[in-house]
Amino acid sequence: MRTDVMGYYGLAKDVRHAGFFETEQHKKLFSHVKDAIKHGGLIAVSGMIGTGKTVSLNKLKESLSKDGKIIVSQSRCVEKQKVQISTLIAAIFYDLKNEKFFIPHGELRERKLRELIKIERKPVVLFVDEAHDLPRATLKGLKHLIETVNDRIGPASLSVLLAGHPKLQNDLKRSNMEEIGYRTTTYSLDGAIDSRRQFIEWLIEHCVREDVKVNDVFEPEAIDLLAEKLVTPLQVVEHLTRSLEAGHAANEKPVTATIVSTVLSGVIEDLEATITRLGYDHKSLATLLNVSQAEARQFIAGRLDGTRAADLHEQLLVVGLPV
């Protein structure tokens, strides 16, 4: 956000840097995930684009590391579509070993990994972000790796936490993935922020100077409109910024509902935006609905006839996509 806008409304810092808004739902989710990690296995945490997966999981990793009862490992490979099981195993080796070493190959690799985890006498968890892009063969490999490592290993155990879009959970539910999906404990971050109005007020309170009140920055009706129309924390932060910049340009303080309405006039609730937030494009949507890519593209663009569009919309609701 521009410094002149921040000064005009009395902001001490950008709303993008407000920090982590932890709710009771977050606390419950973290508690459940920590308990699942202690037992070992596959764990999936999903959330729409903009729900705050990255910051939430960073908070969880920070908490686990500070507590010291669970060893945290993380895959830092960014090309998830190409990641093989060997890459993820290497990530665990790198985070468990401090001195210079060579990762074994073949049968010796898994035996050495079991030995390392057993020596630690603590649960080990590997975090894998953007897991919705992992190849099916890699997911199967993770399942077999966990079974191999955790077989009669004692108090230590290995867990893999897969984080991704709702597409991840839906993929795990597919019939050709039940070998993995049935063995995965799943959680969702969608709905973790149950009161968007409370979140908006928290953002403003944490960014303004001590002498500035929330209603000095936004009219209550403007906050109500933002809370009604926006879905994810990312959307809230982005449109708060846009509203402040638009209000500054119009010399309005506090920002009015009229200004907010103008800012929100762009496309927010169309099907394409919703599908994208859920982690799908026309290719993955075609696979999910078992239709051609051309028909999926027409559906997203709103060019299918009403009856067919309604049929596909119903199928999305059946598989759990909130459209």
FENNORKA-V538707 format. One record per residue. N is the residue number from 0. RES is the residue in three letters. SS is DSSP state (hx for helix, st for strand, lp for the rest). Layout:
BEGIN
n = <N:N>
res = <RES:RES>
ss = <SS:SS>
END
This chain:
BEGIN
n = <0:1:2:3:4:5:6:7:8:9:10:11:12:13:14:15:16:17:18:19:20:21:22:23:24:25:26:27:28:29:30:31:32:33:34:35:36:37:38:39:40:41:42:43:44:45:46:47:48:49:50:51:52:53:54:55:56:57:58:59:60:61:62:63:64:65:66:67:68:69:70:71:72:73:74:75:76:77:78:79:80:81:82:83:84:85:86:87:88:89:90:91:92:93:94:95:96:97:98:99:100:101:102:103:104:105:106:107:108:109:110:111:112:113:114:115:116:117:118:119:120:121:122:123:124:125:126:127:128:129:130:131:132:133:134:135:136:137:138:139:140:141:142:143:144:145:146:147:148:149:150:151:152:153:154:155:156:157:158:159:160:161:162:163:164:165:166:167:168:169:170:171:172:173:174:175:176:177:178:179:180:181:182:183:184:185:186:187:188:189:190:191:192:193:194:195:196:197:198:199:200:201:202:203:204:205:206:207:208:209:210:211:212:213:214:215:216:217:218:219:220:221:222:223:224:225:226:227:228:229:230:231:232:233:234:235:236:237:238:239:240:241:242:243:244:245:246:247:248:249:250:251:252:253:254:255:256:257:258:259:260:261:262:263:264:265:266:267:268:269:270:271:272:273:274:275:276:277:278:279:280:281:282:283:284:285:286:287:288:289:290:291:292:293:294:295:296:297:298:299:300:301:302:303:304:305:306:307:308:309:310:311:312:313:314:315:316:317:318:319:320:321:322>
res = <MET:ARG:THR:ASP:VAL:MET:GLY:TYR:TYR:GLY:LEU:ALA:LYS:ASP:VAL:ARG:HIS:ALA:GLY:PHE:PHE:GLU:THR:GLU:GLN:HIS:LYS:LYS:LEU:PHE:SER:HIS:VAL:LYS:ASP:ALA:ILE:LYS:HIS:GLY:GLY:LEU:ILE:ALA:VAL:SER:GLY:MET:ILE:GLY:THR:GLY:LYS:THR:VAL:SER:LEU:ASN:LYS:LEU:LYS:GLU:SER:LEU:SER:LYS:ASP:GLY:LYS:ILE:ILE:VAL:SER:GLN:SER:ARG:CYS:VAL:GLU:LYS:GLN:LYS:VAL:GLN:ILE:SER:THR:LEU:ILE:ALA:ALA:ILE:PHE:TYR:ASP:LEU:LYS:ASN:GLU:LYS:PHE:PHE:ILE:PRO:HIS:GLY:GLU:LEU:ARG:GLU:ARG:LYS:LEU:ARG:GLU:LEU:ILE:LYS:ILE:GLU:ARG:LYS:PRO:VAL:VAL:LEU:PHE:VAL:ASP:GLU:ALA:HIS:ASP:LEU:PRO:ARG:ALA:THR:LEU:LYS:GLY:LEU:LYS:HIS:LEU:ILE:GLU:THR:VAL:ASN:ASP:ARG:ILE:GLY:PRO:ALA:SER:LEU:SER:VAL:LEU:LEU:ALA:GLY:HIS:PRO:LYS:LEU:GLN:ASN:ASP:LEU:LYS:ARG:SER:ASN:MET:GLU:GLU:ILE:GLY:TYR:ARG:THR:THR:THR:TYR:SER:LEU:ASP:GLY:ALA:ILE:ASP:SER:ARG:ARG:GLN:PHE:ILE:GLU:TRP:LEU:ILE:GLU:HIS:CYS:VAL:ARG:GLU:ASP:VAL:LYS:VAL:ASN:ASP:VAL:PHE:GLU:PRO:GLU:ALA:ILE:ASP:LEU:LEU:ALA:GLU:LYS:LEU:VAL:THR:PRO:LEU:GLN:VAL:VAL:GLU:HIS:LEU:THR:ARG:SER:LEU:GLU:ALA:GLY:HIS:ALA:ALA:ASN:GLU:LYS:PRO:VAL:THR:ALA:THR:ILE:VAL:SER:THR:VAL:LEU:SER:GLY:VAL:ILE:GLU:ASP:LEU:GLU:ALA:THR:ILE:THR:ARG:LEU:GLY:TYR:ASP:HIS:LYS:SER:LEU:ALA:THR:LEU:LEU:ASN:VAL:SER:GLN:ALA:GLU:ALA:ARG:GLN:PHE:ILE:ALA:GLY:ARG:LEU:ASP:GLY:THR:ARG:ALA:ALA:ASP:LEU:HIS:GLU:GLN:LEU:LEU:VAL:VAL:GLY:LEU:PRO:VAL>
ss = <lp:lp:hx:hx:hx:hx:hx:hx:hx:lp:st:lp:lp:lp:hx:hx:hx:lp:lp:lp:lp:lp:lp:hx:hx:hx:hx:hx:hx:hx:hx:hx:hx:hx:hx:hx:hx:hx:hx:lp:st:st:st:st:st:st:lp:lp:lp:lp:lp:lp:hx:hx:hx:hx:hx:hx:hx:hx:hx:hx:hx:hx:hx:hx:hx:lp:lp:st:st:st:st:st:lp:lp:lp:lp:lp:hx:hx:hx:lp:lp:hx:hx:hx:hx:hx:hx:hx:hx:hx:hx:hx:hx:lp:lp:lp:lp:lp:lp:lp:lp:lp:lp:hx:hx:hx:hx:hx:hx:hx:hx:hx:hx:hx:hx:hx:hx:lp:lp:st:st:st:st:st:st:lp:lp:hx:hx:hx:lp:lp:hx:hx:hx:hx:hx:hx:hx:hx:hx:hx:hx:hx:hx:hx:hx:lp:lp:lp:lp:lp:lp:st:st:st:st:st:st:st:st:lp:hx:hx:hx:hx:hx:hx:hx:hx:lp:hx:hx:hx:hx:hx:hx:hx:lp:lp:st:st:st:st:st:lp:lp:lp:lp:lp:lp:lp:hx:hx:hx:hx:hx:hx:hx:hx:hx:hx:lp:lp:st:lp:lp:lp:lp:lp:hx:hx:hx:hx:st:lp:hx:hx:hx:hx:hx:hx:hx:hx:hx:hx:lp:lp:lp:hx:hx:hx:hx:hx:hx:hx:hx:hx:hx:hx:hx:hx:hx:hx:hx:hx:lp:lp:lp:lp:lp:st:lp:hx:hx:hx:hx:hx:hx:hx:lp:lp:lp:lp:lp:lp:lp:hx:hx:hx:hx:hx:hx:hx:lp:lp:lp:lp:hx:hx:hx:hx:hx:hx:hx:hx:lp:lp:lp:hx:hx:hx:hx:hx:hx:hx:hx:hx:lp:lp:lp:lp:hx:hx:hx:hx:hx:hx:hx:hx:hx:hx:hx:hx:hx:lp:lp:lp:lp:lp>
END
